[in-house]
Amino acid sequence: MASRKFKYQRREDSSSTDHCCVPLCVASSKFNSVLSFHTFPVDEETRRKWIHSIRRERFNITSHTRVCSRHFISDDLIEPSTPKGRRLLRKGAVPTLFQWNGYSVAEPRRTGVWQRREDYTPVDEDPVPMDAQHLEHDYCSVPEPAAVDNALNQTEDLRKEVDRLRRQVEELSVSQRFCLGRFAASDDDVRFYTRFMTYSHLIAFWKLIEPASHNMIRVSRARARATTIRSEAGTTGSAWGQSLQPIDEFFLFMVHLSVGLKQRDLAHRFNIHQSTVSRIITTWANFLYTVLGSVRIWMSEEEVKAHLPNEFQDYPDTQVVIDCTELRCQTPSSLLLQSEVFSTYKSHCTFKGLIGMAPHGAITFVSSLYAGSVSDKELFKQSGIVSLLKHGMAIMVDKGFLVDDCVPCKVYRPAYLSKREQMSADEVRETQSIARLRVHVERLIRRVKQHKLFDTVIPLSITGSINQLYTVACLLVNYQNGPLVKAWAKD
């Protein structure tokens, strides 16, 4: 018995997907770069042999119908002379290896010595009489109607059984793959992997960004080639093959951001190469940074006052509540860089950013990340928020923001002791009142840091895209969660 073994691997660079038409064969060019797919021969006799061999009688053959190379013996295949060449078939080759014969062909029985002699004639066999040959089969007989109906019923039952089994195979393949569809029925899993409250919230957000994803600029070595193909084809969609669907690429990015899984772990989960994971993360970070960053989140005075909670009735002109947050990063080898990113507050090398929150709990300002050694006041001035403030507004800040001389508006800040033994009763009450309101910006920052990527020490290898990742995480908070304080939610 001659048998063949096949190697399967995912194919990421195919521009189209071919499927094998042989029954019980699920080979696809999308998942197999080792197999080749061949069209049916033009010769009518050879084509009939192919159809009979694959057991597909009365089969409609098109230019896209393919039979994969796993069904041909190795002698029928002509290997290419170059790595990029195409595998060809020898003239007259017929597929003979299938699942029902164990992908093997029985060795031909050896002819006997007497049968190899040209003058051999069997002596024990009597010739069949001519009359018996004509009576052997009645070519004019007509099957009974009941037999025809029974055969049709059996065919219909078999067709339904095949459809049922096909659906079961599809469901099993989805349940085994690590993709968004696998967790669609569990809101808890969706929240764990993406930080979105429910699957419906995630799909609603996807519908907002999905139209723009068709024009996404992908970070890939094949980007220039893809752009050329798109321009020649006159289309705006991606012309080069993708190993994942766009929504699963988005799911991969959210898993990396929300759970903090390493790229190698994601590569094993999604069954793709680690370099592909890196390109997907960078691509989606740049894309969401551009799309979400184009949405105006700074609110006017009228909009802020229209949503002002009752807790801010003593500070009705508050426009934004401001605070800084720090992300721990890997210590650089350069002593100069260490001195720039070292934070005395955290006693660690950090990146530092400023976040502004509207009184009702929405993020309305996100700054870029700066070195951890920068002071709160200097970061406030460099962030650009000063240009958004006007007379008649007020900001609520922590004690470290001594920015009264930098802004054209009022500043609500807890009182200092200023070398006194104790504060006055009014100052204590004001400090407590401001602290009760400022705690909500701390809770908002905690929502940002629920993206576990920022829980660990950020490696210097991703500093090129950390600003995009941080900004996207901040902006996603407005979409992922419900109200910061349930009592503030209005019907």
N, C-alpha and C positions, 0 to 999 in steps of 0.2 A: 504493500500500500504506500503510495506517495502522498504526502501531506505537506501543507504549507502553513506557516505562522505569519501573522501580520502585526505590525506595530502601529499603534494609534497615537496620535498627538494632535493638539489643536492647531488649526491653520489660521494665521492672522493677516496674511497679505493677499488673499484671493479677492479679486474684484467681483466675482459672482460665485454662487453656490450651486454645485451640481449634486444630484442625488442619484443613487443607484436604483434602477427599476426592478431589480430581481426580487421576487417575494422573499420575505424574512430577512432581507439585507437592509440595514439602516445606515450604510456608509454615506458620508457626505463630505464634499470637498472643504466644507467649513471646519471640520474637525480632523481631517486627515490630510497631511501633506505628503505622506508616503504613497498613497494610492493614486492611480491615474484613472480618468473616466473617459470611456470611448463611445463614440456614436455607432449606430447600427450600420452595417455595410450596405453599399448601394446595390450590390449583386443580389438579385431576387432569391436565388437558390441558397446562398449563404445566409441571407436574412431569415429565410424560413427555418433554417437549421438553428439560428440564434433563438427565434421565438419558441420553437419546439423544445430547445434545450433548457430555457429558463421557465418553461411551463406557463406561458402567458398567451394562450390561444385567443384569437380575435382581439388583439392588442393594438391600440392606436399609437403609432410611432410618429414622433415629431422630431424636429431638429434639436430639441433639448433633451431627448430621451438618452440616457447614458447607462452603461454597464461598467462597473468598476473592475480594476485589474485583479482583484482577489479571486475572481471567478475564472481566470485563465491560468494555465500551467506556465511555468517559467520559460519553457521553450517557445511559447507563442508571443512573448514580450520582447521587444527590441529596445534595450536600454539606451538612453541618449548618450551621445559622446561628450557633451558639456554639462556642467551642473545645472544650467538653466534650460537645457533642451527638453523636448517633449518625448515621452515614452510612446512607442508605436506598437502596432500589432502586425504579426506576419500575415501575409495574404492567405485567406481561407481559415484563419483561426476561429474556433468556436468555443464559447464558455462551457466548461465542464465541471467546475468546482462549486458546490453549493452547500448550504446548511443541511439539506436532507441527505446528502451523501458524505457528510463529515468533512467537506472540503478536501476530498481525496478521490483518486481514480484507481480502480482495481487494475493490477498488472494483468495484461492479456495472458490467457492460458496458453501454455506451450503446445504447439501442434504435435500430434503423435508421429512416430516414424512412418507408419503405413499411410497416414493421411498426407504426408509431404510428398509421397510418390505420385507422379503424374498419372500413372496407370492404375491408381488405387480405385477399386470399386467395392462397395460394401456387399458382402455375400449373404448377410443375415437379414437384410432389409428387402421386403417385397415391394415392387413398384406399386404406387397407388393407382387403382384403375381410374380411367378417364371419367366414368360415370360417377364414381365416388367423389372426384374432385368437384364436379358441378353440384353435387348434392351437399357438399360440405357447408355452404353458406347460401342463404336465400337473400339475394340482393334486392328483391322486390318486396320484402316483408315490411310492414308498417307497424311501428310500436303502438301499443294500446294507449288510449287517452289517459287512463288512470296512471300508467307508468310515467307519462310525460308530466302530468300534474304533480306527481310525487317527487320527480326530479327537480321541478321548478321550486317546489316548497323547500326541499332540502338545500337548494342553492341559495334561496332567500334567507333561510336560517343560518347558513354558514356566513353569508355576507353580514348579517347582524352580529354574529359572534365575532367576526373579524373587526368590525367597527368598535364593539365593546372592548375588545382586547387592546386595540389601538389607543382608545381613550385611557385605559388603565396604564399603558406604557407612558403616555404623555404626562399623566399625573405623577407617576413614580419618578420620571426624569426631573420634573419641577421640584418635587419634594427632596430629591437628593442634591440638586444644585444649590449652591449658596447664592441666592439672588433675592430681589425684593418680593417676587411672587411667592416665595417660600414662607414669608412672614406676613402676608397680606391679611390673614385671618386673626392675627394676634396684635392688638394695639400695644400690649406691654413690650413685646419684642421690637416693634417699630420704634417705640420711645427709647428703648435701650440702645438700639443701633443707630438711630438718627436724631434723637432728642425732640422729634415732632410728637405732639400729644397723641395723635391717632393716625391710622393709615389714611383716613379721609383728608386730614390736614396736609399730609405729605403729598397726596395726589393733587389737591387744590393748588399747592405751591408749584408742583411740577407743571401743571397746566399754564401757570403764569410764565414760566421760563422756557417751556418746551419750544415755542415758535422761534425764539432767538437762538436756541441751540443748533438749529440747522446751519447757521452761519458761523459756528464756532471755529476759531483758529486753533488747530491742534498742535501741541508741542510734540513733534515727531521728526525723525530723519526723513520720512516720506512726505513731509508737508509740501515741499516744492513740487514733487512729482504729482501729488494729489491736486494741487492748484492748477498745474498744467492740464491734467486730465479734465478737471471741471470746466476750465475755460474752453477746451476743445469740444466738450460735450454740451456746453451751453447751459449747465445746471449749477445750482448753488449748493447742492447736497454733497456729502462726503463721497468721493469716488473710490477711495481705497477701503479694503475690507476692515471691519471692526470685529474684535473677538467678543465684545459685549454689546448688548443693546444700550442706547443712550441712557435710559432710565436706570439700568443696572450700573453704568459708569457713575451716574450721580449717586446711586446707593453706595458704591464702593468709596467714593469721596466722603460721604457722610459717615460711614463706618470708621474711616481713618480719622476724621475730625472728632467724632463723638465718643468713640471707644478707645482711640489712640493706638490701634493695632499697627504693628510694624509692616513695612512694605513686603517683607518676605512672607509674613503670616497671611497677608491679603492675597499674595500670589498663589499660595497653596489653597486658600478657601475658594477663590474664583477660578482656579485652574488656568491661570495665565502666567506669563513671564514677569519677573520682578521689574524689569525695565519698563514693561507695559504699564504696570501699576504706577510707577514713578511718573510716567508721561500723563496718565489719566489724572492723577492728583494735581499735577502742575497745571494741566489744561483747565480743569474745572475750577481750581482756585483763581486763575486769571479771569475765567469767564464769569463766575459769580461776583468777583470783585468789580468787574466792569458793569454787569447788569444791575446788581443791587446798589452799587455806588452811584448809578445814574438816577436813582430814585431820591427825591428830595425828602429828607427826614426832619430837617429843621422846621419848627412850627412857628407860625406868626403869633403875635401877642393875643389876638382875638381867639385863635384856635386853642391856645393854652388855657385862657380864662374860661372858655366854654367847657373844658374838661377838668377844671380845677376841683380837686376833692375838698370835702369839708374840713379835713384836717389842716389844710393850708389857709384857713380863713384869717389867721393872724399874720400871714405873709402872702397877701393876695396878688402882689406884683411879681412873685417868683416866676422867672422864665425857665430856668434850668438849674438842676442840682448837679454839682460837679465833684468828681473824685478821680484819683489816679489808681492804677493797678499795675502790678509787676509780674512778669513771667520769668521764671528761672531758666537760665540758659547754660550751656556748656562753657567751662572756663577756657578762654583762648590761651594758646601757648605764648603769644606775644605779651610782654609785660605792659606795653603801652595800651593795648586793647583791654587788658585786665583792669587797668586803672580807670578806663572810660566806662566799662560796663559793670563795675563793681558797685553794689548798692550797700551803703552802711546800714540802711534800715532793715534789709533782708539778710545782711552778712553773706551775700552770694552774688554772683554775676547775674544780671537781670536785664530784660527789656522792659521799658516803662511806657505806658500809654494813658491817655486821658479819655474819660467817658462822661458824656452829659446826658442827664435824664430829665424828661419833662415831669412836672409834679404828679401826673397821673400814672407814671411808670413806664413810658415808652422811651427807647433810646433815640435821642435827637442829635447827638454829636459823637463822633468817633475820631480820635486823632491817629496819626501814624505812631509807630513805635520808635522810642528814642533809647539812648544808652541809659543804663540804670543809675548812673551817677548824677543825672540832671535833677535839679530841684523842682518842686511842684510849681513854684512861681515861674521859673524859666520855661518849663514845659507848657504852662498855661499861655505864656506869651508867644511861643513858637507854634502852637497848635493851630492858630488861625481863628479861634472862637471869638477873640476880641472884636473882630470886624463885624460879627453878627449881632453884637449887643448894642442897644440903643438907650437913650434917656427914657426914663419911665419904667424900664425893666429892673429886675433884681436877680442876683445869682446867690445860691446857697452853697457854701464851700466849707472845707475842714480848716483846722487851725493853721496848717502849713501854707495855706494860700493867702499870702499877704499881698494881694493884688489891688488894693484900693486905689493906688496911684496909676493903675494900668487900664482901668475900665471906666466907661462913661456912665455907669449905673450904680445902683446900691448893692452892697455886699452884706449878706447875712452869714455871720461866722460866730462860732462859740467864743465866749470871752476868754481873755488871758488873765492869768494871775498877776503878771507884770510886777514881780518882786514884792507883791503884797502878801500878807499872811493869809488872807482869805478874801473871797469875792463877796460882793453885796448880794442881798436876797434877790434883787431884780436880775442880776447877772446870772445867778444860779438857775432861776426859773427860765430865763431866756436860753441858757446853754442846754438845759434839759429839753426844752421845747424844740430847739433846732436839732438836737441829737435824735429825738424821736422821729423826725422827718428825714434826716440824713441817712438813717439806717436802711431806708428803702433802696438807696443807690448801692449800698453794700450788698443787698440781696440781689440786685440786678447784675452786679459784677459776678456774684456767685453763680448766676445762671450762665453767664459766659464761660466761666471756668468749669461748668459741668461737662463741657467738651473736653474729654480726658486727654486730648493731645497736649493741653496746657497744664496738666497735672504733674507731668514728669519734666525732667530737665530737657530743654529743647536742644537737640544737637546742632552744631554749627553748620552741618551739611545742608540744612533746610533754611538757613537764614536768608537765602535769596528769595524765598516765597513766604517767609513767616509773616511779613506785613500783610500780604493778601489773605493768608489763613486766619490771622487774628481779626482783621476787619470783617471778613465774611462771617466768622463766628459771632461777632457782635451784632451785625445786621440781621443775622438769622434769628436772633432772640425775639425780634418783633413778630416773626412768623411762626415760630415753633411752639410758643407757650401761650397760656391764657393770661388773664390780668395779674399784675404783680400783687395786688391786694384784692381779694374777692369782693370785699365791701365796696370797692371803687367801681366795679363793673355795673354798667347801666343797661337796662333792657333796650 
